[in-house]
Each structure stands twice: as C-alpha cells, then as structure tokens.
Amino acid sequence: MFALKNKIYDHIDKTHFGVFIIWLFHISAIIGVTLGYFDWFISKTPLNLLVTATVLFLFFPITSKKFFLSFIFFAAVGIFAEWLGVKYGFIFGDYVYGENLGYKIDDVPWLIGVNWAILIFITAKLAEEWVEAQWLRPVIGSLLMLVLDFFMEGVAPIFDFWTFKEGFAPLQNYIGWFCVAMVLQIVYLLLKLNGSFKISVHLYFCQLVFFMYFYLYFHMG
C-alpha cells in the first residue's frame, strides 16, 4: 500500500514539474518580449517547441509503439500539408515560412510537423473529456485547433514564423486547417489513443494564453 502511495505521489510530483516547465517557458517569453527582448526570446521558439514535445512524451505519455507511430504519422501529415501550401498554395493558401521556426525540409520547418502532432494529441484528449458523443469529438478537437490557429495567424508574420502572400491569413487557411485537423482527429479516435487530460489542458492553454496575449498586444495595444 505504501509503495502504491509513493508511486502516486511520484507521478503527481513529476506531472507538476512538467506543468511548471511549460508555463515557465511561455510566461518567460511573454515577459521577455514585453520588456523589449523580442529577438532573443522569439529566436528560441524551436527550443520552446522541443520542450513542449518533451513534456508531451514524458507526461502524456507517449510510451507505446502505437503512440509513437501515431505521433510520427500526425507530424508527417502536417509537414506534407504545409509543403503543399508552401510549394503550390494548396490547402492553406499561398505563404512562405520565416526563420524563427528552425531548420527546414524543402522550405517547411520540420518542427511545424511536431506542432501538428502535439495539437492533435492534446485537443483530441480535451474533446474526449468534454464531449460524450464520439462523433462530435473530432469536430470539437478541430475547433479547438482552429481557435488557437486564429490567434497564431495574427502574430505569425510579426514573429517571422510565416507570411501569407495577401499579408493576412485567408479564409482558405482556416477551412484547410479545420479539414486537415478533422482527418487527424478521426484517426486519433479510431486508434483509441489515450493520455493525460491534465497535461493536455496545460499544453493547450499555455499556448492559447501566449498567442492571445500577443494578438491583443500587437493589434489592440
């Protein structure tokens, strides 16, 4: 019994540590950029994404072969969809990536695929907990991703993440995001994947707070 309690406490402590780390990175960036250290903090975006992915792997957790292969699949589909956009203007519209998302594979940052995979895992888990009807979960998960994307699009050119030819994200982008997300959300549901609701909540809302803050800061400040 005592061994079980120690195991539970150990898991709680580790989970709390993971939550602390992701909020520390995002809040530090908010404070740093606001105080004028824009270039230094935004250039560390690849590090932030890697830390977020590490927390997902450790505390979601992604431990089985099925989980790992699913992550790779979601990331690969995300990269391919972005490649179609960058090269041909398909799905999301006509845009180019900047320099602050790190190393690129044929003009597409490989970390954007990691971000797609992270978002699928956490939004699908949120939808699973919040919605009883299984058929509705992929819709809710996709809408959660769309909300986050809306605020991301508002700051992406400023952060030199990506820039659309029109100077702003067209309607096509949001339709494309929803459609690609829906396909991957359905795959997640069919594979019967599962994970930590607590980690998913924090991973989602720390990003939402980050991008919502800067959306308001740059456009309404």
C-alpha positions as CSV (number, residue, x, y, z in Angstrom):
1,M,0.0,0.0,0.0
2,F,2.8,2.4,0.9
3,A,4.6,1.5,-2.3
4,L,1.4,2.4,-4.3
5,K,1.1,5.7,-2.5
6,N,4.7,6.6,-3.2
7,K,4.2,5.7,-6.8
8,I,1.1,8.0,-7.0
9,Y,3.0,10.9,-5.2
10,D,5.9,10.4,-7.5
11,H,3.7,10.7,-10.6
12,I,1.9,13.7,-9.2
13,D,5.3,15.5,-8.5
14,K,6.6,14.7,-12.0
15,T,3.4,15.9,-13.6
16,H,3.5,19.1,-11.6
17,F,7.1,19.6,-12.7
18,G,6.1,19.2,-16.4
19,V,3.3,21.7,-16.0
20,F,5.6,24.1,-14.2
21,I,8.2,23.9,-17.1
22,I,5.8,24.6,-19.9
23,W,4.2,27.6,-18.1
24,L,7.7,28.8,-17.2
25,F,8.8,28.9,-20.8
26,H,5.7,30.6,-22.1
27,I,5.3,33.1,-19.3
28,S,9.0,34.0,-19.5
29,A,8.7,34.6,-23.2
30,I,5.7,36.8,-22.7
31,I,7.5,38.9,-20.1
32,G,10.8,39.0,-22.0
33,V,9.2,40.2,-25.3
34,T,7.1,42.7,-23.5
35,L,10.2,44.1,-21.8
36,G,11.9,44.5,-25.2
37,Y,13.9,41.3,-25.6
38,F,11.9,40.4,-28.7
39,D,14.7,38.9,-30.9
40,W,16.2,36.8,-28.2
41,F,13.0,35.2,-27.0
42,I,11.3,34.6,-30.4
43,S,14.5,33.1,-31.8
44,K,14.2,30.5,-29.1
45,T,10.9,29.2,-30.4
46,P,12.4,25.9,-31.7
47,L,13.6,25.3,-28.1
48,N,10.2,26.0,-26.7
49,L,8.6,23.6,-29.2
50,L,11.1,20.9,-28.3
51,V,10.4,21.4,-24.6
52,T,6.7,21.2,-25.2
53,A,7.2,18.0,-27.2
54,T,9.4,16.5,-24.4
55,V,6.7,17.2,-21.8
56,L,4.1,15.5,-24.1
57,F,6.3,12.4,-24.5
58,L,7.1,12.2,-20.8
59,F,3.8,13.0,-19.1
60,F,1.0,12.5,-21.7
61,P,2.8,10.0,-22.0
62,I,3.8,8.6,-25.4
63,T,5.3,5.3,-24.4
64,S,3.9,2.5,-26.6
65,K,4.8,1.8,-30.2
66,K,1.3,2.7,-31.3
67,F,1.6,6.1,-29.6
68,F,5.0,6.8,-31.1
69,L,4.0,5.8,-34.7
70,S,0.8,7.9,-34.3
71,F,2.9,10.9,-33.4
72,I,5.1,10.3,-36.4
73,F,2.1,9.9,-38.7
74,F,0.4,13.1,-37.5
75,A,3.7,15.0,-37.8
76,A,4.3,13.7,-41.3
77,V,0.8,14.6,-42.5
78,G,1.2,18.0,-41.0
79,I,4.5,18.6,-42.8
80,F,3.1,17.3,-46.1
81,A,0.0,19.5,-45.9
82,E,2.3,22.5,-45.1
83,W,4.6,21.6,-48.0
84,L,1.6,21.6,-50.4
85,G,0.8,25.1,-49.2
86,V,4.3,26.4,-49.4
87,K,5.0,24.9,-52.8
88,Y,1.7,25.1,-54.6
89,G,-0.7,27.2,-52.5
90,F,-2.9,24.2,-51.8
91,I,-5.0,23.6,-48.6
92,F,-3.9,26.7,-46.6
93,G,-3.2,29.3,-49.3
94,D,0.0,30.9,-50.6
95,Y,2.6,31.6,-47.9
96,V,6.2,31.2,-47.0
97,Y,8.0,30.3,-43.8
98,G,10.3,32.7,-42.0
99,E,13.4,31.9,-40.0
100,N,12.2,31.6,-36.4
101,L,10.8,28.0,-36.6
102,G,14.2,26.4,-37.1
103,Y,15.6,24.0,-39.7
104,K,13.5,23.5,-42.8
105,I,12.9,20.5,-45.1
106,D,12.3,21.9,-48.6
107,D,11.2,25.2,-47.2
108,V,9.0,23.7,-44.4
109,P,10.3,23.7,-40.8
110,W,10.2,20.1,-39.5
111,L,9.1,21.4,-36.1
112,I,5.8,22.5,-37.7
113,G,5.0,18.8,-38.0
114,V,5.9,18.3,-34.4
115,N,3.5,21.1,-33.5
116,W,0.7,19.5,-35.6
117,A,1.2,16.2,-33.7
118,I,1.2,17.9,-30.3
119,L,-2.0,19.8,-31.1
120,I,-3.8,16.7,-32.3
121,F,-3.0,14.7,-29.2
122,I,-3.9,17.4,-26.7
123,T,-7.1,18.7,-28.4
124,A,-8.4,15.2,-29.1
125,K,-7.9,14.4,-25.4
126,L,-9.7,17.6,-24.3
127,A,-12.6,16.8,-26.7
128,E,-12.7,13.2,-25.3
129,E,-13.1,14.6,-21.7
130,W,-15.5,17.3,-22.6
131,V,-17.8,15.6,-25.1
132,E,-19.7,12.4,-24.5
133,A,-20.8,11.8,-28.1
134,Q,-17.9,10.2,-30.0
135,W,-19.0,11.5,-33.4
136,L,-18.7,15.1,-32.1
137,R,-15.3,14.8,-30.6
138,P,-13.3,15.2,-33.8
139,V,-15.4,18.4,-34.5
140,I,-14.7,19.9,-31.1
141,G,-11.0,18.9,-31.3
142,S,-10.7,20.6,-34.7
143,L,-12.5,23.7,-33.5
144,L,-10.1,23.9,-30.6
145,M,-7.2,23.8,-33.0
146,L,-8.9,26.5,-35.2
147,V,-9.3,28.8,-32.2
148,L,-5.6,28.5,-31.5
149,D,-4.7,29.0,-35.2
150,F,-6.7,32.2,-35.3
151,F,-4.5,33.9,-32.7
152,M,-1.3,32.3,-34.1
153,E,-2.1,33.8,-37.6
154,G,-2.4,37.3,-36.0
155,V,1.2,37.2,-34.8
156,A,3.0,34.8,-37.1
157,P,4.3,37.5,-39.6
158,I,5.5,39.6,-36.7
159,F,7.4,36.7,-35.2
160,D,8.7,35.7,-38.6
161,F,7.0,32.3,-38.4
162,W,5.2,32.5,-41.7
163,T,3.7,35.2,-44.0
164,F,0.8,34.9,-46.5
165,K,1.0,36.5,-49.9
166,E,-2.1,38.6,-49.1
167,G,-0.4,39.8,-45.9
168,F,-3.0,38.0,-43.8
169,A,-4.4,34.5,-43.5
170,P,-7.2,34.0,-46.0
171,L,-10.4,32.1,-45.3
172,Q,-8.9,29.2,-47.2
173,N,-6.3,28.8,-44.4
174,Y,-9.0,28.3,-41.7
175,I,-11.0,25.9,-43.9
176,G,-7.9,23.9,-44.7
177,W,-6.8,23.8,-41.0
178,F,-10.2,22.5,-40.0
179,C,-10.3,19.8,-42.7
180,V,-6.8,18.5,-42.1
181,A,-7.4,18.6,-38.3
182,M,-10.7,16.7,-38.7
183,V,-9.0,13.9,-40.7
184,L,-6.3,13.5,-38.0
185,Q,-8.8,13.8,-35.1
186,I,-10.8,11.0,-36.7
187,V,-7.6,8.8,-36.9
188,Y,-6.9,9.6,-33.3
189,L,-10.4,8.5,-32.3
190,L,-10.2,5.3,-34.4
191,L,-6.9,4.3,-32.9
192,K,-8.4,4.6,-29.4
193,L,-5.4,6.6,-28.2
194,N,-5.5,8.0,-24.7
195,G,-3.4,10.2,-22.5
196,S,-3.2,12.7,-19.6
197,F,-6.1,15.2,-19.5
198,K,-4.2,17.4,-17.1
199,I,-1.2,17.7,-19.3
200,S,-3.4,18.4,-22.3
201,V,-5.2,21.2,-20.6
202,H,-2.0,22.9,-19.7
203,L,-0.3,22.4,-23.0
204,Y,-3.3,23.8,-24.8
205,F,-4.0,26.8,-22.6
206,C,-0.4,27.9,-22.2
207,Q,-0.2,28.2,-26.0
208,L,-3.6,29.9,-26.2
209,V,-2.6,32.4,-23.5
210,F,0.7,33.1,-25.2
211,F,-0.7,33.7,-28.7
212,M,-3.9,35.5,-27.4
213,Y,-1.7,37.8,-25.3
214,F,0.5,38.8,-28.3
215,Y,-2.5,39.1,-30.6
216,L,-4.0,41.7,-28.3
217,Y,-0.6,43.3,-27.6
218,F,0.3,43.9,-31.2
219,H,-3.2,44.6,-32.6
220,M,-5.1,46.3,-29.8
221,G,-2.3,47.7,-27.7
